[in-house]
Amino acid sequence: MEESKKSERLEKLVAVPAKLVDLVDYQEGSVVSRAIINKKTGTVTLFSFDEGQRLSEHTAPYDASVCVLDGEVEIVISGKPFRLQAGEIVILPANQPHAVKAVKKFKMLLIMIRS
């Protein structure tokens, strides 16, 4: 039942304009994610992070792009910190360690292409 509800919600986005920043809400003390596209070839996922929330250092086998939609984030890639704000983008290279920390609450769009 839950899977069909999720599918219905995603179908409402097909061929209908929407504001990305409005498609995921903030939740106090949490990281929230919402998959927009989840295919074998790649994923498109929205995230919201409350201030101070983080993703610890990890790697992924594919390149990914992070586009900041709202707020401010520090992303560390291979030990080098980058501070991004709304409207900025960074590429996370495959197999390179990276971590994410919300300087202020923020929202991002993560696009990962599997190839």
C-alpha positions, 0 to 999 in steps of 0.5 A: 500500500505504501509503495502505491502511495509513493508511486502516485505522489511521484506520478504527480510530478511527471510533465508538471512544473514544480519548484524543487525547493518546495518538494521537501520540507525541513524537519527539526533535528533531521535529514529528510530525503525524497527520491524524485527519480530512482532508476538503474541508470541513476537517481535524482533525490531532494534532501533537507538538512536541519542546521548542524545535521550531517552525512559522515565521510563516505564514498560512492562509485559514481560521480554525483552533483550537488545543487544547493537550493536553499541555505548553506552547507559545507561539503568536504571532498578529499579533505578540501572544504567547500562552503556552498549557498543557494544556487551553487553546484559542486561535482562529487567525483566517483570514489573520492571521500566526501562529507556534508554538514549543514552550516545553516539548514539547507536543501539540495538536489543530488543527481547521481548517474550510474555508468 
